[in-house]
Amino acid sequence: MKLSKKQFKQDFEERLTSKFATDLTKAGYQEIYDALASVVKHYYANIWVADNQYKDETGKKQAYYFSIEFLPGKMLKSNLLNLGILNTVREGLNDFGIELDEVAKIEPDMAIGNGGLGRLASCFMDSLASTGLPGNGNGIRYRYGLFKQKIVDGYQVELPDSWLNNGNPWEVRRADKAVEVTFGGEVWLEDDGKGNLIPHYKDQERVLAVPYDTPMVGFENTTVNNMCLWRSEVPEELDPKFQNLDYMRQTSMLSAELYPDDSNYDGRLLRLKQEYFFVSAGLQRILHHYKGTQKKDIRKIGDYIAVHINDTHPALCVPEFMRLLVDEYGVGWNRAWDTTLKVMSYTNHTILSEALEKWPEEMIKQLLPRIYQIIVEIDRRRTAELLPKVGATLVHNTRIIKDGQIHMANLSIIGSHSTNGVAKLHSDLLKDVELHDFYEIYPERFNNKTNGIADRRWIQIANERLSGIIDETIGKSWRHDLDELKLLKNFNNDEKTLEQLQKAKFDDKLRLAAVIKEQKGITVNPDAIFDVQVKRLHAYKRQLLNALHILKLYFDLKDNPELDRIPRVFIFGAKAAPSYHYAKSIIKVINEIANMINNDQTIKDKLKVVFMENYNVSLAEVIIPAANVGEQISLASKEASGTSNMKFMLNGALTIGTLDGANIEIFEAAGDGNNFVFGLTKDEVYEYYRNGNYNARDIYEQNPVVNRILNALIDGTVPNIKSEGREIFDSLTVYNDEYFVLRDFNDYVRAQAELEKLYRDQKAWTQASLMNIANVGRFSSDRTVREYADDIWYIKAKKE
Ligand code: 475
């Protein structure tokens, strides 16, 4: 949009006064932030209205991304950037003596997601709008987002994240669009005399679902999509039977809290209620809108909407859509089923067995009696149809209802036309191993969509310095098309460019060093290699491998203080699920290793270890630009894709990583020699599984380095970790090291040494860094959502 500085200043001052009856001399940061957000909202409101009108009038097909988590972080700068007014506003505020970055800090992170899956959903939201694609989000407006992490005496402590305390200026409550979602009670079918079976209900519990819309503003275009988040409330007119406080409590619980677990299935009733709540509310709204604005034949709805099931949490979309079509809109079963297949698509985000969602049949029957009937019917018809075609074994292996449980992945695959993994390797594993039986039956449904990241947030906002240098070097076209970064390759031997890249990295390291000092009181050397591992804490991601290597470097220096080593700062950021005991023990151990090393005067600043508290999107925006090295060291086959790997690449960090997830595609894109690869391959891991011949104890006993490091965990060398040290020691040496940490240790040490060697040659290092940046284009989520649009959703971008 066009906006003069003068106009902005006037709008802002007026808003400050009209909203808070104050002026610039007296306003506090909260007031300044609220007034600013309100002005920004005013700026995009008209674009939003116009785009909604455009969508309604053209009746274009739209996609709806159903996700139980979103992780957008802060919105202020992102909205300013996308509106094209970031600099105008920054300068306008400067004239008033106000720093935009200080104002931006007031905004709490919107953290209604755990990790990769939620952040990916938010990258998609940004990319859909920015590529002009009509694609909307649908989720839950949790009152409390992901817990805030504190580290106390080395342990993780969880505090509530009450992010809505000061209001949320971006959202719009749409009470007029509220719908009801019902649970429990009894249902029976009666013939209506014309041969139709009509469901009748008794004693249902009713919950009001109120939508809150948050605009997703496209980058310098005219698209504004919607992220709809549902809040649960007590309906105004209630059956007296339900009018009690307990009911009120239960109802508001539905949208009270995000489940803080990542990659894990938790079979609690409340979770199932949440899943049905936002699925039912979202689909009802879509159908109302379709009937209301388009007045088209309901039987044609498959031509106008696509619904995406982001992991299995929204899998109830399949039976709920069937219920709405058949029961509420009178569509015949077969037609409804064909429509459901056409509308639905599904993404799998993990092959970890503990994440595979399944619900006891009895629970679904009690909580969602009509949905249960529909699932039974889907399963029955499918079994009858497929038995003669593919035989009993395949049918049995892929049934939705099996062993008294409803298998949500099976439901998602069977009830949709597309199942995708999130990186090539992951999608291959789905086809070849994890979902092989489904692949045999429905090969045409399987496809890959390698993840991507919203590059606007992860470089234009997070790394203005680097962005500026790139502008100076190759012009600004990359800001609209990340592939244009390829032009940087022409400067791979240009001393000035290389120097500027080094300087930018150094400044970003200074910025992070200040944050580390402030948060942890630790002084780090900006000339050291900043080596970063940030992601959820999980055994398969092997933060432990990193920690063991740090101990090795420490012992090397203790044995030989004169050793010529490039100083290193190891930086961790990770939340552990509150119920994940082992992960929390690893946090404690890393913190105590950090204490020991940081307080050892003989080590000076050759080695520092920092565990940053409360890793979240905003902290990532400071940490990742400052990284020289990104750690992507999961056990091959376990990390479906990873997305921080792409963020590091974009910011010119070199990756040390295994051949897992999207790392493989990153290594290939960046070119040989520009990253550090180590460890078992997926095939080698599977070979061990087949043969059962891995013996971690042998490595402990035979490798003196490993021996010494592991002993340090239990013999008091690392102080204050008595039970946690023992727990980890045992997991490796007694319980045979589930994630092959010891098996990959030597090769990791080798790769780390190579990394250090390259770092000594700053020119060569910076060239490798440049090659990573230059080749990152394909990891833009703009590319990813276009693939979803073309291959899965069949939606078209708006022409500007
Ligand atoms: C993968 N979350 C990453 C990322 O595709 C991948 C599961 C159950 C309950 C709550 N959260 C989850 C995940 O499974 C998850 O975040 N998976 C991650 O999805 C995006 O890049 O490799 O681990």
Boltz pocket constraint, residues with backbone or C-beta under 6 A from the ligand:
constraints:
  - pocket:
      binder: B
      contacts: [[A, 114], [A, 115], [A, 116], [A, 117], [A, 118], [A, 120], [A, 259], [A, 261], [A, 262], [A, 263], [A, 264], [A, 265], [A, 348], [A, 349], [A, 350], [A, 355], [A, 422], [A, 451], [A, 638], [A, 639], [A, 640], [A, 641], [A, 642], [A, 643], [A, 661]]
      max_distance: 6.0
